[in-house]
Amino acid sequence: MSDALTVINQYACFNGTVGFYRHASQVCNCEMRFAVFVPPQAKQASVPVLYYLSGLTCTEENFTTKAGAQRYAAEYGLMLVAPDTSPRGEDVPDAEDAWDFGKGAGFYVDATESPWNQHYHMYSYVVDELPTLIHANFPVQPDRTGIFGHSMGGHGALICGLKHPDRYRSISAFAPISAPSQCQWGQKAFSGYLGTDRAAWQDYDATELIKRGARIERAILIDQGTEDTFLAQQQLLPEVFAAACEQAGQPVTLRMQPGYDHSYYFIATFIGDHIQHHAAALT
Ligand SMILES: N[C@@H](CCC(=O)N[C@@H](CSC=O)C(=O)NCC(=O)O)C(=O)O
């Protein structure tokens, strides 16, 4: 492991290892943290890698401790990488009273508006800086990479994957914010980070990307709970994304899951299906 990375904690897990790491990020201009599950197969050979992007209010810990993904990743021989959701630190500006903007809510965009543009570059962090660091320090097969996520991070996975079909072979999402330009969470984040010119938002809106021709060869898997309060509040709009995909000929599997909400109990229930979806493309 290079000097660029500091190990915070490591734990044995399903014959592999869960590790928490920190490093100085050039892209976010602050210290960043992420978690990695290294499956047992990586002791013999390099393995495919699957990135998970978390939702509003999360850090690298939520998915790692709550989703129960390691059992399945160990079975299929996939490395899991879970970054934090925003830049952090005393120098990083925050929206003090908001949990849907600022720290914990980077929305996986490269901010252009001051003061956010000094640190909030989560898009470039996820698609460029973090993979470079992972490739240099862990036994991965870079040409076998997938991406998934939840809510804000589900949308992050959609845009990263759709904008880079050459880098990501598979995409899936749990309850993604599917058309951010059309919901309150997205409008708040995009106007704050990118400014009020909605033309600038299109580059970071999964539904708009599909309408403009972005494609990935394999079907995108989306699970959505029917009892999700954010679905009822029109924050997620999965049907809008699915309709755009259908019109454009992008294969998508949208599964409405009766009785499930927005929580990690929902994610833990279907995590095995998502890991299997990615394993089919990556292994
Ligand atoms: N304000 C509440 C609710 C925040 C919340 O539900 N966050 C979700 C993601 S929402 C969309 O991106 C989440 O993943 N929470 C973390 C968890 O471990 O459940 C709050 O602050 O809790």
PDBQT file of the ligand as one rigid body, heavy atoms in Angstrom, charges set to zero:
ROOT
HETATM    1  N1  LIG A 301     -33.055  13.354   7.480  1.00  0.00    +0.000 N 
HETATM    2  C1  LIG A 301     -33.071  11.969   7.736  1.00  0.00    +0.000 C 
HETATM    3  C2  LIG A 301     -33.253  11.150   6.500  1.00  0.00    +0.000 C 
HETATM    4  C3  LIG A 301     -32.069  11.040   5.596  1.00  0.00    +0.000 C 
HETATM    5  C4  LIG A 301     -32.124   9.767   4.770  1.00  0.00    +0.000 C 
HETATM    6  O1  LIG A 301     -33.110   9.083   4.706  1.00  0.00    +0.000 OA
HETATM    7  N2  LIG A 301     -31.011   9.469   4.130  1.00  0.00    +0.000 N 
HETATM    8  C5  LIG A 301     -30.940   8.256   3.370  1.00  0.00    +0.000 C 
HETATM    9  C6  LIG A 301     -30.600   8.596   1.958  1.00  0.00    +0.000 C 
HETATM   10  S1  LIG A 301     -31.830   9.713   1.296  1.00  0.00    +0.000 SA
HETATM   11  C7  LIG A 301     -31.301  10.080  -0.291  1.00  0.00    +0.000 C 
HETATM   12  O2  LIG A 301     -30.208  10.234  -0.681  1.00  0.00    +0.000 OA
HETATM   13  C8  LIG A 301     -29.907   7.344   3.977  1.00  0.00    +0.000 C 
HETATM   14  O3  LIG A 301     -29.304   6.533   3.311  1.00  0.00    +0.000 OA
HETATM   15  N3  LIG A 301     -29.723   7.470   5.298  1.00  0.00    +0.000 N 
HETATM   16  C9  LIG A 301     -28.699   6.762   6.029  1.00  0.00    +0.000 C 
HETATM   17  C10 LIG A 301     -29.118   5.477   6.657  1.00  0.00    +0.000 C 
HETATM   18  O4  LIG A 301     -28.231   4.792   7.209  1.00  0.00    +0.000 OA
HETATM   19  O5  LIG A 301     -30.310   5.111   6.604  1.00  0.00    +0.000 OA
HETATM   20  C11 LIG A 301     -31.851  11.588   8.530  1.00  0.00    +0.000 C 
HETATM   21  O6  LIG A 301     -30.981  12.456   8.719  1.00  0.00    +0.000 OA
HETATM   22  O7  LIG A 301     -31.758  10.451   8.957  1.00  0.00    +0.000 OA
ENDROOT
TORSDOF 0
